[in-house]
Amino acid sequence: MTRVKICGITSLGDAELAMKSGADFLGFVNARNSPRFLTPERISGIVSSLKSKVPTVLVTHSQSLEEILDSFVRSGTDILQIHAPLKIVEYVKMKDEAKIIANISIPSTLEKATDGLVKRVEVVSEICDFILFDTEVGGRIGGTGRTFHWSVAKELRSYCRKPVFLAGGLKPENVAIPLREVNPYAVDVSSGVESSPGKKDPQKVRDFINAVKG
């Protein structure tokens, strides 16, 4: 069964809501340009207060290895999700420090996987623990609320050696299509289950998870 990651959690209440609704992963954003930004200390406070436990993910856009690992340790999360286009050698340096979800950004207008994307997927998936396909719009990655052509994700998935997370404009009403076409390990949603930026809508969270898991 496809798993669900609820990302952009900003409060203990939303974290508990996601878990009670059946989320398999909780994502916390440590990127200052995001309306869902939390400090590592705030994330740690939420994670340590959870009554039950699912894997927690620190989402970072930083390009500094020292800053990434420092924030990861201070946050108390289990998995590191990296959106910066790091060099392969930098992933290698971090692989023993954390489980890594490596983002592969896909332009919203792209209709066919490029040779560069294919090569990136092949190499990065040899090193990291998971791969995330997410939409890129005007240089912005993650939390865009925009989808991309799922056929590109399906094509890239065939070159991927690790479990695939799929994100990009997912909502309760549209998640069935990528589930069928891409068959990812997990789907990742943030803005698609919110009432406002950073605030999860209980009904949308439940509807999304029900749409994925039935």
MDTraj code that builds the backbone (N, CA, C; nanometers):
import mdtraj as md
import numpy as np

residues = "MET THR ARG VAL LYS ILE CYS GLY ILE THR SER LEU GLY ASP ALA GLU LEU ALA MET LYS SER GLY ALA ASP PHE LEU GLY PHE VAL ASN ALA ARG ASN SER PRO ARG PHE LEU THR PRO GLU ARG ILE SER GLY ILE VAL SER SER LEU LYS SER LYS VAL PRO THR VAL LEU VAL THR HIS SER GLN SER LEU GLU GLU ILE LEU ASP SER PHE VAL ARG SER GLY THR ASP ILE LEU GLN ILE HIS ALA PRO LEU LYS ILE VAL GLU TYR VAL LYS MET LYS ASP GLU ALA LYS ILE ILE ALA ASN ILE SER ILE PRO SER THR LEU GLU LYS ALA THR ASP GLY LEU VAL LYS ARG VAL GLU VAL VAL SER GLU ILE CYS ASP PHE ILE LEU PHE ASP THR GLU VAL GLY GLY ARG ILE GLY GLY THR GLY ARG THR PHE HIS TRP SER VAL ALA LYS GLU LEU ARG SER TYR CYS ARG LYS PRO VAL PHE LEU ALA GLY GLY LEU LYS PRO GLU ASN VAL ALA ILE PRO LEU ARG GLU VAL ASN PRO TYR ALA VAL ASP VAL SER SER GLY VAL GLU SER SER PRO GLY LYS LYS ASP PRO GLN LYS VAL ARG ASP PHE ILE ASN ALA VAL LYS GLY".split()
xyz = np.array([
    [0.0832, -0.1198, 0.0000],
    [0.0000, 0.0000, 0.0000],
    [0.0871, 0.1253, 0.0000],
    [0.0479, 0.2234, -0.0779],
    [0.1223, 0.3493, -0.0828],
    [0.1128, 0.4223, 0.0503],
    [0.2237, 0.4742, 0.0945],
    [0.2298, 0.5473, 0.2208],
    [0.2021, 0.6957, 0.1981],
    [0.1764, 0.7670, 0.3102],
    [0.1431, 0.9095, 0.3032],
    [0.2352, 0.9899, 0.3933],
    [0.2932, 1.0948, 0.3382],
    [0.3698, 1.1920, 0.4168],
    [0.2929, 1.3236, 0.4182],
    [0.2589, 1.3697, 0.5367],
    [0.1974, 1.5011, 0.5535],
    [0.3096, 1.5981, 0.5867],
    [0.3342, 1.6932, 0.4974],
    [0.4474, 1.7832, 0.5128],
    [0.4008, 1.9238, 0.5513],
    [0.4960, 2.0036, 0.5976],
    [0.4635, 2.1400, 0.6376],
    [0.3907, 2.1476, 0.7698],
    [0.4142, 2.0506, 0.8576],
    [0.3549, 2.0524, 0.9917],
    [0.4143, 2.1698, 1.0697],
    [0.3274, 2.2481, 1.1346],
    [0.3760, 2.3641, 1.2109],
    [0.3327, 2.3636, 1.3567],
    [0.2557, 2.2623, 1.3973],
    [0.2084, 2.2599, 1.5362],
    [0.1923, 2.1163, 1.5834],
    [0.1930, 2.0994, 1.7146],
    [0.1712, 1.9669, 1.7728],
    [0.0323, 1.9165, 1.7373],
    [-0.0656, 2.0061, 1.7370],
    [-0.2022, 1.9668, 1.7038],
    [-0.2132, 1.9096, 1.5634],
    [-0.1476, 1.9745, 1.4679],
    [-0.1516, 1.9237, 1.3310],
    [-0.0748, 1.7927, 1.3176],
    [0.0323, 1.7775, 1.3933],
    [0.1080, 1.6520, 1.3913],
    [0.0226, 1.5368, 1.4435],
    [-0.0451, 1.5602, 1.5552],
    [-0.1319, 1.4568, 1.6126],
    [-0.2481, 1.4254, 1.5183],
    [-0.3044, 1.5299, 1.4558],
    [-0.4128, 1.5108, 1.3591],
    [-0.3677, 1.4204, 1.2454],
    [-0.2505, 1.4477, 1.1906],
    [-0.2002, 1.3689, 1.0783],
    [-0.1802, 1.2230, 1.1177],
    [-0.1224, 1.2001, 1.2343],
    [-0.0987, 1.0628, 1.2789],
    [-0.2295, 0.9888, 1.3038],
    [-0.3238, 1.0536, 1.3712],
    [-0.4526, 0.9896, 1.3997],
    [-0.5284, 0.9572, 1.2712],
    [-0.5025, 1.0358, 1.1665],
    [-0.5709, 1.0146, 1.0386],
    [-0.5043, 0.9064, 0.9547],
    [-0.3847, 0.8621, 0.9969],
    [-0.3180, 0.7524, 0.9279],
    [-0.1930, 0.7879, 0.8513],
    [-0.1347, 0.9058, 0.8769],
    [-0.0106, 0.9438, 0.8086],
    [0.1033, 0.8508, 0.8490],
    [0.1910, 0.8227, 0.7545],
    [0.3054, 0.7350, 0.7786],
    [0.4343, 0.8118, 0.8040],
    [0.4391, 0.9373, 0.7603],
    [0.5539, 1.0258, 0.7813],
    [0.5023, 1.1664, 0.8108],
    [0.5771, 1.2401, 0.8944],
    [0.5478, 1.3809, 0.9210],
    [0.6664, 1.4641, 0.8748],
    [0.6389, 1.5705, 0.7986],
    [0.7457, 1.6554, 0.7482],
    [0.7445, 1.7929, 0.8109],
    [0.8634, 1.8422, 0.8466],
    [0.8796, 1.9744, 0.9080],
    [0.9773, 2.0553, 0.8235],
    [0.9388, 2.1777, 0.7894],
    [1.0164, 2.2588, 0.6956],
    [1.1089, 2.3551, 0.7691],
    [1.2378, 2.3430, 0.7407],
    [1.3380, 2.4344, 0.7955],
    [1.3981, 2.5144, 0.6796],
    [1.3123, 2.5946, 0.6166],
    [1.3529, 2.6794, 0.5039],
    [1.2885, 2.8155, 0.5246],
    [1.3691, 2.9178, 0.5429],
    [1.3194, 3.0480, 0.5865],
    [1.2261, 3.1158, 0.4867],
    [1.2321, 3.0769, 0.3613],
    [1.1436, 3.1392, 0.2632],
    [1.0066, 3.0724, 0.2563],
    [0.9823, 2.9765, 0.3444],
    [0.8551, 2.9045, 0.3455],
    [0.7625, 2.9580, 0.4540],
    [0.6317, 2.9687, 0.4254],
    [0.5360, 3.0076, 0.5299],
    [0.5201, 2.9000, 0.6362],
    [0.5802, 2.7844, 0.6129],
    [0.5726, 2.6729, 0.7077],
    [0.7039, 2.6552, 0.7840],
    [0.7892, 2.7567, 0.7780],
    [0.9214, 2.7502, 0.8412],
    [0.9120, 2.7323, 0.9923],
    [0.9928, 2.6381, 1.0430],
    [1.0109, 2.6204, 1.1867],
    [1.1601, 2.6093, 1.2153],
    [1.2014, 2.6589, 1.3308],
    [1.3403, 2.6415, 1.3733],
    [1.3616, 2.4960, 1.4152],
    [1.4860, 2.4484, 1.4144],
    [1.5126, 2.3124, 1.4621],
    [1.4639, 2.2904, 1.6049],
    [1.4746, 2.3936, 1.6880],
    [1.4309, 2.3809, 1.8277],
    [1.2799, 2.3633, 1.8374],
    [1.2060, 2.4370, 1.7552],
    [1.0600, 2.4245, 1.7554],
    [1.0191, 2.2860, 1.7044],
    [1.0871, 2.2396, 1.6019],
    [1.0589, 2.1058, 1.5497],
    [1.0863, 2.0005, 1.6565],
    [1.1988, 2.0130, 1.7243],
    [1.2341, 1.9188, 1.8304],
    [1.1284, 1.9165, 1.9395],
    [1.0750, 2.0333, 1.9724],
    [0.9715, 2.0406, 2.0749],
    [0.8470, 1.9645, 2.0356],
    [0.8085, 1.9750, 1.9097],
    [0.6905, 1.9024, 1.8621],
    [0.7182, 1.7525, 1.8583],
    [0.8312, 1.7146, 1.8004],
    [0.8655, 1.5727, 1.7863],
    [0.8726, 1.5034, 1.9223],
    [0.9338, 1.5698, 2.0188],
    [0.9495, 1.5085, 2.1514],
    [0.8184, 1.5009, 2.2282],
    [0.7177, 1.5774, 2.1854],
    [0.5889, 1.5796, 2.2551],
    [0.4864, 1.4845, 2.1949],
    [0.5198, 1.4208, 2.0841],
    [0.4248, 1.3310, 2.0193],
    [0.3944, 1.2116, 2.1089],
    [0.2666, 1.1787, 2.1197],
    [0.2243, 1.0691, 2.2062],
    [0.2568, 0.9331, 2.1444],
    [0.2537, 0.9262, 2.0140],
    [0.2955, 0.8046, 1.9445],
    [0.3988, 0.8455, 1.8409],
    [0.4506, 0.7518, 1.7657],
    [0.5658, 0.7826, 1.6813],
    [0.5492, 0.7297, 1.5397],
    [0.5722, 0.8164, 1.4438],
    [0.5931, 0.7771, 1.3053],
    [0.7229, 0.8451, 1.2619],
    [0.7862, 0.8003, 1.1554],
    [0.9097, 0.8665, 1.1120],
    [0.8876, 1.0149, 1.0830],
    [0.9789, 1.0969, 1.1318],
    [0.9702, 1.2413, 1.1115],
    [1.0814, 1.2865, 1.0172],
    [1.0511, 1.3885, 0.9376],
    [1.1407, 1.4303, 0.8296],
    [1.1712, 1.5792, 0.8411],
    [1.2991, 1.6137, 0.8351],
    [1.3401, 1.7539, 0.8288],
    [1.3609, 1.7914, 0.6829],
    [1.2863, 1.8918, 0.6375],
    [1.2965, 1.9398, 0.4998],
    [1.3837, 2.0648, 0.4979],
    [1.4922, 2.0612, 0.4199],
    [1.5840, 2.1743, 0.4158],
    [1.6180, 2.2124, 0.2722],
    [1.6377, 2.3429, 0.2517],
    [1.6817, 2.3949, 0.1219],
    [1.8253, 2.4461, 0.1306],
    [1.8885, 2.4298, 0.2451],
    [2.0246, 2.4802, 0.2651],
    [2.1233, 2.4089, 0.1730],
    [2.2280, 2.4808, 0.1312],
    [2.3328, 2.4212, 0.0497],
    [2.4619, 2.4009, 0.1287],
    [2.4566, 2.4263, 0.2594],
    [2.5730, 2.4084, 0.3461],
    [2.5619, 2.2764, 0.4205],
    [2.6579, 2.1864, 0.3990],
    [2.6539, 2.0567, 0.4652],
    [2.6552, 2.0708, 0.6163],
    [2.7387, 2.1588, 0.6670],
    [2.7463, 2.1785, 0.8118],
    [2.6132, 2.2265, 0.8671],
    [2.5512, 2.3210, 0.7990],
    [2.4227, 2.3740, 0.8446],
    [2.3139, 2.2684, 0.8367],
    [2.3134, 2.1910, 0.7297],
    [2.2138, 2.0852, 0.7132],
    [2.2227, 1.9844, 0.8270],
    [2.3416, 1.9335, 0.8531],
    [2.3584, 1.8312, 0.9558],
    [2.3358, 1.8866, 1.0954],
    [2.3764, 2.0108, 1.1195],
    [2.3534, 2.0729, 1.2495],
    [2.2041, 2.0880, 1.2758],
    [2.1295, 2.1352, 1.1774],
    [1.9848, 2.1510, 1.1929],
    [1.9169, 2.0162, 1.2113],
    [1.9648, 1.9153, 1.1392],
    [1.9076, 1.7815, 1.1501],
    [1.9239, 1.7264, 1.2912],
    [2.0426, 1.7369, 1.3460],
    [2.0684, 1.6868, 1.4816],
    [1.9831, 1.7617, 1.5832],
    [1.9774, 1.8932, 1.5719],
    [1.9020, 1.9729, 1.6686],
    [1.7512, 1.9523, 1.6576],
    [1.7038, 1.9136, 1.5409],
    [1.5594, 1.8957, 1.5222],
    [1.5069, 1.7671, 1.5835],
    [1.5936, 1.6680, 1.6015],
    [1.5495, 1.5410, 1.6577],
    [1.4667, 1.4568, 1.5630],
    [1.4723, 1.4870, 1.4332],
    [1.3959, 1.4113, 1.3349],
    [1.4723, 1.2866, 1.2906],
    [1.4028, 1.2015, 1.2141],
    [1.4593, 1.0718, 1.1765],
    [1.5211, 1.0686, 1.0373],
    [1.4685, 1.1508, 0.9483],
    [1.5079, 1.1460, 0.8074],
    [1.5346, 1.2880, 0.7592],
    [1.6298, 1.3012, 0.6691],
    [1.6686, 1.4311, 0.6148],
    [1.6244, 1.4400, 0.4689],
    [1.5423, 1.5410, 0.4376],
    [1.4954, 1.5632, 0.3003],
    [1.5640, 1.6868, 0.2444],
    [1.6433, 1.6667, 0.1399],
    [1.7287, 1.7729, 0.0874],
    [1.6772, 1.8219, -0.0474],
    [1.6463, 1.9514, -0.0536],
    [1.5963, 2.0103, -0.1780],
    [1.7039, 2.0842, -0.2553],
    [1.8156, 2.1154, -0.1926],
    [1.9236, 2.1847, -0.2631],
    [1.9894, 2.0898, -0.3635],
    [2.0325, 2.1421, -0.4780],
    [2.0986, 2.0581, -0.5792],
    [2.2436, 2.0292, -0.5416],
    [2.2615, 1.9441, -0.4427],
    [2.3962, 1.9149, -0.3937],
    [2.4764, 1.8330, -0.4947],
    [2.6071, 1.8419, -0.4816],
    [2.6950, 1.7591, -0.5625],
    [2.6916, 1.6160, -0.5084],
    [2.7202, 1.5209, -0.5943],
    [2.7166, 1.3803, -0.5546],
    [2.8096, 1.3540, -0.4371],
    [2.9278, 1.4129, -0.4386],
    [3.0238, 1.3916, -0.3305],
    [2.9685, 1.4404, -0.1974],
    [2.8808, 1.5404, -0.2006],
    [2.8219, 1.5914, -0.0764],
    [2.7195, 1.4938, -0.0196],
    [2.6429, 1.4292, -0.1065],
    [2.5531, 1.3238, -0.0594],
    [2.6332, 1.2099, 0.0040],
    [2.7433, 1.1760, -0.0586],
    [2.8283, 1.0680, -0.0072],
    [2.8770, 1.1006, 0.1336],
    [2.9149, 1.2257, 0.1560],
    [2.9639, 1.2672, 0.2874],
    [2.8559, 1.2554, 0.3947],
    [2.7293, 1.2687, 0.3558],
    [2.6204, 1.2682, 0.4536],
    [2.5547, 1.1329, 0.4736],
    [2.5810, 1.0384, 0.3856],
    [2.5042, 0.9137, 0.3857],
    [2.5173, 0.8346, 0.5152],
    [2.6285, 0.8499, 0.5864],
    [2.6454, 0.7784, 0.7127],
    [2.5896, 0.8557, 0.8321],
    [2.5476, 0.9794, 0.8086],
    [2.4973, 1.0646, 0.9165],
    [2.3455, 1.0621, 0.9280],
    [2.2768, 1.0278, 0.8192],
    [2.1306, 1.0343, 0.8209],
    [2.0726, 0.9542, 0.7054],
    [1.9495, 0.9088, 0.7240],
    [1.8733, 0.8587, 0.6103],
    [1.8328, 0.9801, 0.5273],
    [1.8458, 0.9697, 0.3965],
    [1.8264, 1.0864, 0.3107],
    [1.7182, 1.0626, 0.2055],
    [1.6268, 1.1602, 0.1963],
    [1.5354, 1.1715, 0.0829],
    [1.5934, 1.2803, -0.0067],
    [1.6346, 1.2442, -0.1260],
    [1.6933, 1.3417, -0.2183],
    [1.5881, 1.3882, -0.3179],
    [1.5717, 1.5195, -0.3277],
    [1.4733, 1.5745, -0.4197],
    [1.5276, 1.5800, -0.5625],
    [1.4438, 1.5377, -0.6547],
    [1.4688, 1.5573, -0.7973],
    [1.3587, 1.6501, -0.8471],
    [1.3946, 1.7728, -0.8799],
    [1.2933, 1.8706, -0.9200],
    [1.2602, 1.8552, -1.0676],
    [1.1306, 1.8594, -1.0988],
    [1.0825, 1.8398, -1.2351],
    [1.0035, 1.9630, -1.2777],
    [1.0491, 2.0359, -1.3776],
    [0.9760, 2.1545, -1.4238],
    [0.8320, 2.1198, -1.4608],
    [0.7402, 2.2073, -1.4238],
    [0.5979, 2.1798, -1.4448],
    [0.5620, 2.1652, -1.5923],
    [0.6429, 2.2225, -1.6812],
    [0.6126, 2.2183, -1.8244],
    [0.6811, 2.1033, -1.8978],
    [0.7689, 2.0313, -1.8290],
    [0.8453, 1.9242, -1.8946],
    [0.7543, 1.8064, -1.9288],
    [0.7605, 1.7588, -2.0536],
    [0.6736, 1.6503, -2.0973],
    [0.7461, 1.5171, -2.1130],
    [0.8788, 1.5212, -2.1167],
    [0.9568, 1.3980, -2.1301],
    [1.0863, 1.4129, -2.0520],
    [1.1260, 1.3063, -1.9844],
    [1.2476, 1.3108, -1.9033],
    [1.3696, 1.3388, -1.9904],
    [1.4540, 1.4292, -1.9448],
    [1.5773, 1.4602, -2.0170],
    [1.6872, 1.3620, -1.9770],
    [1.7905, 1.3539, -2.0595],
    [1.9034, 1.2664, -2.0271],
    [1.9678, 1.3079, -1.8947],
    [1.9714, 1.4392, -1.8693],
    [2.0297, 1.4888, -1.7451],
    [1.9534, 1.4428, -1.6230],
    [1.8202, 1.4456, -1.6307],
    [1.7382, 1.3992, -1.5188],
    [1.7559, 1.2493, -1.4971],
    [1.7578, 1.1744, -1.6053],
    [1.7760, 1.0292, -1.5944],
    [1.9080, 0.9970, -1.5258],
    [2.0150, 1.0626, -1.5683],
    [2.1467, 1.0381, -1.5094],
    [2.1476, 1.0759, -1.3621],
    [2.0848, 1.1900, -1.3290],
    [2.0790, 1.2354, -1.1899],
    [2.0071, 1.1323, -1.1030],
    [1.8951, 1.0813, -1.1509],
    [1.8192, 0.9809, -1.0764],
    [1.9025, 0.8549, -1.0563],
    [1.9682, 0.8090, -1.1599],
    [2.0482, 0.6864, -1.1499],
    [2.1596, 0.7006, -1.0466],
    [2.2291, 0.8120, -1.0498],
    [2.3440, 0.8304, -0.9607],
    [2.3000, 0.8568, -0.8171],
    [2.2058, 0.9494, -0.7993],
    [2.1632, 0.9864, -0.6640],
    [2.0946, 0.8697, -0.5937],
    [2.0180, 0.7916, -0.6680],
    [1.9475, 0.6799, -0.6042],
    [2.0410, 0.5668, -0.5630],
    [2.1636, 0.5673, -0.6123],
    [2.2632, 0.4712, -0.5654],
    [2.3112, 0.5071, -0.4251],
    [2.3047, 0.6355, -0.3911],
    [2.3623, 0.6850, -0.2660],
    [2.2572, 0.7046, -0.1578],
    [2.1464, 0.7696, -0.1947],
    [2.0454, 0.8087, -0.0955],
    [1.9468, 0.6960, -0.0684],
    [1.8671, 0.7134, 0.0362],
    [1.7744, 0.6083, 0.0786],
    [1.6403, 0.6150, 0.0072],
    [1.5999, 0.7363, -0.0301],
    [1.4735, 0.7585, -0.0998],
    [1.4942, 0.8688, -0.2036],
    [1.4076, 0.8702, -0.3047],
    [1.4055, 0.9775, -0.4034],
    [1.2682, 1.0439, -0.3984],
    [1.2664, 1.1762, -0.4076],
    [1.1415, 1.2523, -0.4129],
    [1.1337, 1.3245, -0.5466],
    [1.0243, 1.3046, -0.6184],
    [0.9965, 1.3828, -0.7384],
    [0.8987, 1.4935, -0.7007],
    [0.9364, 1.6184, -0.7246],
    [0.8509, 1.7321, -0.6902],
    [0.8569, 1.8359, -0.8016],
    [0.7565, 1.9224, -0.8039],
    [0.7444, 2.0229, -0.9090],
    [0.8380, 2.1406, -0.8879],
    [0.8956, 2.1872, -0.9961],
    [0.9714, 2.3118, -0.9951],
    [0.8971, 2.4144, -1.0803],
    [0.8696, 2.5302, -1.0204],
    [0.8013, 2.6379, -1.0921],
    [0.8805, 2.7661, -1.0732],
    [0.9383, 2.8173, -1.1803],
    [1.0142, 2.9417, -1.1718],
    [1.1269, 2.9372, -1.0713],
    [1.1914, 2.8215, -1.0596],
    [1.3014, 2.8064, -0.9652],
    [1.2582, 2.7701, -0.8249],
    [1.1291, 2.7728, -0.7986],
    [1.0774, 2.7367, -0.6663],
    [1.0446, 2.5886, -0.6634],
    [1.0900, 2.5208, -0.5575],
    [1.0713, 2.3765, -0.5453],
    [0.9999, 2.3453, -0.4143],
    [0.8913, 2.2690, -0.4220],
    [0.8202, 2.2272, -0.3018],
    [0.7202, 2.3302, -0.2553],
    [0.6012, 2.2835, -0.2171],
    [0.4979, 2.3727, -0.1665],
    [0.4415, 2.4664, -0.2714],
    [0.4579, 2.4316, -0.4000],
    [0.4099, 2.5193, -0.5069],
    [0.2611, 2.5031, -0.5330],
    [0.2048, 2.3889, -0.4944],
    [0.0651, 2.3625, -0.5250],
    [0.0423, 2.3290, -0.6714],
    [0.1497, 2.3052, -0.7457],
    [0.1403, 2.2783, -0.8897],
    [0.1831, 2.1348, -0.9195],
    [0.1146, 2.0736, -1.0133],
    [0.1504, 1.9392, -1.0566],
    [0.2502, 1.9463, -1.1722],
    [0.3027, 1.8310, -1.2096],
    [0.3821, 1.8201, -1.3319],
    [0.3293, 1.7003, -1.4093],
    [0.3869, 1.6721, -1.5243],
    [0.3394, 1.5605, -1.6062],
    [0.3802, 1.4284, -1.5404],
    [0.2797, 1.3512, -1.4964],
    [0.3088, 1.2279, -1.4231],
    [0.3821, 1.1267, -1.5094],
    [0.3692, 1.1384, -1.6411],
    [0.4414, 1.0473, -1.7304],
    [0.5926, 1.0616, -1.7139],
    [0.6378, 1.1826, -1.6776],
    [0.7808, 1.2042, -1.6540],
    [0.8248, 1.1273, -1.5295],
    [0.7434, 1.1346, -1.4236],
    [0.7747, 1.0612, -1.3006],
    [0.7746, 0.9107, -1.3255],
    [0.6790, 0.8646, -1.4046],
    [0.6723, 0.7215, -1.4359],
    [0.7984, 0.6768, -1.5085],
    [0.8428, 0.7577, -1.6043],
    [0.9638, 0.7247, -1.6796],
    [1.0867, 0.7244, -1.5891],
    [1.1002, 0.8277, -1.5063],
    [1.2165, 0.8376, -1.4180],
    [1.2172, 0.7270, -1.3133],
    [1.0998, 0.6880, -1.2683],
    [1.0904, 0.5834, -1.1660],
    [1.1548, 0.4537, -1.2144],
    [1.1485, 0.4285, -1.3433],
    [1.2057, 0.3046, -1.3971],
    [1.3582, 0.3021, -1.3866],
    [1.4193, 0.4198, -1.3672],
    [1.5648, 0.4281, -1.3516],
    [1.6067, 0.4374, -1.2046],
    [1.5098, 0.4430, -1.1165],
    [1.5372, 0.4688, -0.9751],
    [1.5581, 0.3386, -0.8994],
    [1.6639, 0.3324, -0.8206],
    [1.6977, 0.2113, -0.7472],
    [1.6478, 0.2136, -0.6028],
    [1.5781, 0.3186, -0.5647],
    [1.5298, 0.3327, -0.4274],
    [1.3813, 0.3699, -0.4270],
    [1.3130, 0.3561, -0.3118],
    [1.1717, 0.3925, -0.3043],
    [1.1484, 0.5388, -0.3419],
    [1.0369, 0.5632, -0.4095],
    [1.0062, 0.6965, -0.4617],
    [0.8912, 0.7620, -0.3855],
    [0.9171, 0.8841, -0.3383],
    [0.8123, 0.9716, -0.2878],
    [0.7679, 1.0601, -0.4038],
    [0.6379, 1.0864, -0.4128],
    [0.5856, 1.1705, -0.5199],
    [0.5106, 1.2891, -0.4602],
    [0.5458, 1.4094, -0.5047],
    [0.4818, 1.5320, -0.4564],
    [0.4523, 1.6217, -0.5758],
    [0.3834, 1.7316, -0.5483],
    [0.3577, 1.8290, -0.6532],
    [0.2099, 1.8508, -0.6784],
    [0.1503, 1.9427, -0.6027],
    [0.0110, 1.9797, -0.6272],
    [-0.0906, 1.8723, -0.5966],
    [-0.0548, 1.7770, -0.5122],
    [-0.1476, 1.6683, -0.4803],
    [-0.2584, 1.7158, -0.3877],
    [-0.3791, 1.6630, -0.4109],
    [-0.4981, 1.6954, -0.3323],
    [-0.5831, 1.5688, -0.3206],
    [-0.6815, 1.5702, -0.2299],
    [-0.7685, 1.4525, -0.2195],
    [-0.8346, 1.4168, -0.3525],
    [-0.8695, 1.5184, -0.4304],
    [-0.9446, 1.4949, -0.5535],
    [-0.8590, 1.4581, -0.6745],
    [-0.7266, 1.4700, -0.6660],
    [-0.6458, 1.4363, -0.7844],
    [-0.5392, 1.3299, -0.7598],
    [-0.5266, 1.2808, -0.6379],
    [-0.4164, 1.1893, -0.6066],
    [-0.4328, 1.0521, -0.6720],
    [-0.5544, 1.0154, -0.7093],
    [-0.5766, 0.8829, -0.7679],
    [-0.5007, 0.8645, -0.8993],
    [-0.4862, 0.9714, -0.9767],
    [-0.4209, 0.9603, -1.1079],
    [-0.2727, 0.9242, -1.0945],
    [-0.1931, 0.9994, -1.0173],
    [-0.0521, 0.9598, -1.0026],
    [-0.0339, 0.8269, -0.9300],
    [-0.1255, 0.7925, -0.8404],
    [-0.1171, 0.6614, -0.7760],
    [-0.1241, 0.5513, -0.8810],
    [-0.2156, 0.5681, -0.9738],
    [-0.2347, 0.4679, -1.0786],
    [-0.1207, 0.4700, -1.1805],
    [-0.0767, 0.5893, -1.2202],
    [0.0212, 0.6008, -1.3284],
    [0.1655, 0.5772, -1.2827],
    [0.1974, 0.6203, -1.1605],
    [0.3362, 0.6151, -1.1142],
    [0.3595, 0.5032, -1.0134],
    [0.2572, 0.4712, -0.9339],
    [0.2674, 0.3700, -0.8287],
    [0.3861, 0.3964, -0.7362],
    [0.3882, 0.5128, -0.6702],
    [0.5023, 0.5474, -0.5849],
    [0.5009, 0.4719, -0.4524],
    [0.6142, 0.4698, -0.3878],
    [0.6245, 0.4162, -0.2517],
    [0.5416, 0.5005, -0.1555],
    [0.5446, 0.6332, -0.1749],
    [0.4705, 0.7244, -0.0875],
    [0.4319, 0.8498, -0.1645],
    [0.3233, 0.9130, -0.1213],
    [0.2856, 1.0441, -0.1736],
    [0.3055, 1.1468, -0.0631],
    [0.3399, 1.2683, -0.1046],
    [0.3818, 1.3745, -0.0132],
    [0.2942, 1.4962, -0.0393],
    [0.2235, 1.5432, 0.0626],
    [0.1301, 1.6546, 0.0443],
    [0.1515, 1.7604, 0.1509],
    [0.1359, 1.8858, 0.1124],
    [0.1471, 1.9974, 0.2068],
    [0.0312, 2.0938, 0.1863],
    [0.0419, 2.1803, 0.0847],
    [-0.0619, 2.2818, 0.0633],
    [-0.1962, 2.2211, 0.0258],
    [-0.1961, 2.1009, -0.0298],
    [-0.3206, 2.0376, -0.0723],
    [-0.4118, 1.9939, 0.0395],
    [-0.3635, 1.9994, 0.1648],
    [-0.4483, 1.9626, 0.2793],
    [-0.4519, 2.0757, 0.3824],
    [-0.4398, 2.2002, 0.3350],
    [-0.4374, 2.3152, 0.4255],
    [-0.5614, 2.4028, 0.4104],
    [-0.5965, 2.4682, 0.5202],
    [-0.7003, 2.5715, 0.5166],
    [-0.6378, 2.7073, 0.4900],
    [-0.5111, 2.7226, 0.5283],
    [-0.4294, 2.8408, 0.5007],
    [-0.2843, 2.7958, 0.5122],
    [-0.1878, 2.8715, 0.4568],
    [-0.0484, 2.8272, 0.4614],
    [-0.0005, 2.7961, 0.6032],
    [0.0395, 2.6702, 0.6243],
    [0.0893, 2.6289, 0.7548],
    [-0.0158, 2.5739, 0.8490],
    [-0.1421, 2.5749, 0.8082],
    [-0.2495, 2.5246, 0.8940],
    [-0.3231, 2.4123, 0.8219],
    [-0.3159, 2.2924, 0.8783],
    [-0.3800, 2.1781, 0.8154],
    [-0.5309, 2.1792, 0.8400],
    [-0.6040, 2.1375, 0.7376],
    [-0.7493, 2.1260, 0.7446],
    [-0.7832, 1.9810, 0.7788],
    [-0.8454, 1.9556, 0.8934],
    [-0.8704, 1.8174, 0.9363],
    [-0.9436, 1.7331, 0.8326],
    [-1.0459, 1.7888, 0.7704],
    [-1.1228, 1.7114, 0.6728],
    [-1.0405, 1.6799, 0.5487],
    [-0.9615, 1.7774, 0.5029],
    [-0.8771, 1.7536, 0.3854],
    [-0.7701, 1.6488, 0.4144],
    [-0.7142, 1.6523, 0.5353],
    [-0.6146, 1.5517, 0.5729],
    [-0.6767, 1.4125, 0.5693],
    [-0.7933, 1.3989, 0.6306],
    [-0.8610, 1.2686, 0.6327],
    [-0.8994, 1.2247, 0.4915],
    [-0.9520, 1.3179, 0.4126],
    [-0.9943, 1.2836, 0.2764],
    [-0.8754, 1.2394, 0.1910],
    [-0.7618, 1.3067, 0.2088],
    [-0.6434, 1.2708, 0.1299],
    [-0.5957, 1.1307, 0.1653],
    [-0.5835, 1.1039, 0.2933],
    [-0.5345, 0.9723, 0.3360],
    [-0.6319, 0.8623, 0.2957],
    [-0.7613, 0.8891, 0.3051],
    [-0.8611, 0.7909, 0.2613],
    [-0.8529, 0.7674, 0.1105],
    [-0.8255, 0.8737, 0.0351],
    [-0.8143, 0.8600, -0.1104],
    [-0.6944, 0.7734, -0.1488],
    [-0.5897, 0.7780, -0.0672],
    [-0.4695, 0.6985, -0.0944],
    [-0.4856, 0.5548, -0.0463],
    [-0.5371, 0.5407, 0.0741],
    [-0.5388, 0.4084, 0.1372],
    [-0.6720, 0.3358, 0.1270],
    [-0.7792, 0.4093, 0.0952],
    [-0.9102, 0.3481, 0.0805],
    [-0.9768, 0.3135, 0.2115],
])
top = md.Topology()
chain = top.add_chain()
for i, resn in enumerate(residues, 1):
    res = top.add_residue(resn, chain, resSeq=i)
    for name in ("N", "CA", "C"):
        top.add_atom(name, md.element.get_by_symbol(name[0]), res)
traj = md.Trajectory(xyz[None], top)
